């Protein structure tokens, strides 16, 4: 009876683990795998022209659609390669959770990281409110009905946005394809590899974004050739973008490791793409700078509480998930 109980207990423990605990993965293989996926993510974008010798696309829309297809292929290949490298238990139905692809605790993964990220944009929100107040004052000075006109204008903008979004290729690029494919490759695939390779969670948070930033080096060529900028200006623009991607990549990796949920960094990615860089300083209104400082302080104060693994996972005992949230509790 005792042997049967032990056997049942072991089976339950195995069902709680998505991956095999034994064997592991060497750090060299993990780093090489991540580097290969980063290079492949960029290289495949140029494959249609350089390798397949396809004619140049006739329009910007067809150019971006071609890139969307390449990015999707890169994501699928990276997931498949990671699944082969990682010692996954293929008979476990919940194998997708190893990549953070989950549907449990969905509202927590959507609302909490989004609320946390928005704190860094407190200065931006204040600045937008000040612009609205300026517009309000101008309309009032002209003796117009501000409330009715403002509501009508907002309604028109919302309707136009809803009508143009499905056909706007830039919207698809910035808010759908790029965030999904990048989070799949650089978070869902690379973070498990690095954790399995023996790297600590803090090392993964700061090492992973290096691959993420390297995947944006191609922007130097794009700035230089497509936008006709000098090499120095192209390097400066790309360097600034690389610095930003390193910072955001660390934050996205932090969210992924803490929550074990791919939705968390995904919603933060989409939101940051929409908002752009946070407003840190405004010559016209120092209150925007004060709002940024206050929002940043609250952000760091709530960083760990709002990403507590207990909020995103039911099981916290004897867990050996890839995301390492057991060691962060």
Rosetta blueprint (number, residue, H / E / L):
1 X L
2 X H
3 X H
4 X H
5 X H
6 X H
7 X H
8 X H
9 X H
10 X H
11 X H
12 X H
13 X H
14 X H
15 X H
16 X H
17 X L
18 X L
19 X E
20 X L
21 X L
22 X L
23 X L
24 X L
25 X L
26 X L
27 X H
28 X H
29 X H
30 X H
31 X H
32 X H
33 X H
34 X H
35 X H
36 X H
37 X H
38 X H
39 X H
40 X H
41 X H
42 X H
43 X H
44 X H
45 X H
46 X H
47 X H
48 X H
49 X H
50 X H
51 X L
52 X L
53 X L
54 X L
55 X L
56 X L
57 X L
58 X L
59 X L
60 X H
61 X H
62 X H
63 X H
64 X H
65 X H
66 X H
67 X H
68 X H
69 X H
70 X H
71 X H
72 X H
73 X H
74 X H
75 X H
76 X H
77 X H
78 X H
79 X H
80 X H
81 X H
82 X H
83 X H
84 X H
85 X H
86 X L
87 X L
88 X E
89 X L
90 X L
91 X L
92 X L
93 X H
94 X H
95 X H
96 X H
97 X H
98 X H
99 X H
100 X L
101 X L
102 X L
103 X L
104 X L
105 X L
106 X H
107 X H
108 X H
109 X H
110 X H
111 X H
112 X H
113 X H
114 X H
115 X H
116 X H
117 X H
118 X H
119 X H
120 X H
121 X H
122 X H
123 X H
124 X H
125 X H
126 X H
127 X H
128 X H
129 X H
130 X H
131 X H
132 X H
133 X H
134 X H
135 X H
136 X H
137 X H
138 X H
139 X H
140 X H
141 X H
142 X L
143 X L
144 X L
145 X L
146 X H
147 X H
148 X H
149 X H
150 X H
151 X H
152 X H
153 X H
154 X H
155 X H
156 X H
157 X H
158 X H
159 X H
160 X H
161 X H
162 X H
163 X H
164 X H
165 X H
166 X L
167 X L
168 X L
169 X H
170 X H
171 X H
172 X H
173 X H
174 X H
175 X H
176 X H
177 X H
178 X H
179 X H
180 X H
181 X H
182 X H
183 X H
184 X H
185 X H
186 X H
187 X H
188 X H
189 X H
190 X H
191 X H
192 X H
193 X H
194 X H
195 X H
196 X H
197 X L
198 X L
199 X L
200 X L
201 X H
202 X H
203 X H
204 X H
205 X H
206 X H
207 X H
208 X H
209 X H
210 X H
211 X H
212 X H
213 X H
214 X H
215 X L
216 X L
217 X L
218 X H
219 X H
220 X H
221 X H
222 X H
223 X H
224 X H
225 X H
226 X H
227 X L
228 X L
229 X L
230 X L
231 X H
232 X H
233 X H
234 X H
235 X H
236 X H
237 X H
238 X H
239 X H
240 X H
241 X H
242 X H
243 X H
244 X H
245 X H
246 X H
247 X H
248 X H
249 X H
250 X H
251 X H
252 X H
253 X H
254 X H
255 X H
256 X H
257 X H
258 X H
259 X H
260 X L
261 X L
262 X H
263 X H
264 X H
265 X H
266 X H
267 X H
268 X H
269 X H
270 X H
271 X H
272 X H
273 X H
274 X H
275 X H
276 X L
277 X L
278 X L
279 X L
280 X L
281 X L
282 X L
283 X L
284 X L
285 X L
286 X H
287 X H
288 X H
289 X H
290 X H
291 X H
292 X H
293 X H
294 X H
295 X H
296 X H
297 X H
298 X H
299 X H
300 X H
301 X H
302 X H
303 X L
304 X L
305 X H
306 X H
307 X H
308 X L
309 X H
310 X H
311 X H
312 X L
313 X L
314 X L
315 X L
316 X L
317 X L
318 X L
319 X L
320 X L
321 X L
322 X L
323 X L
324 X L
325 X H
326 X H
327 X H
328 X H
329 X L
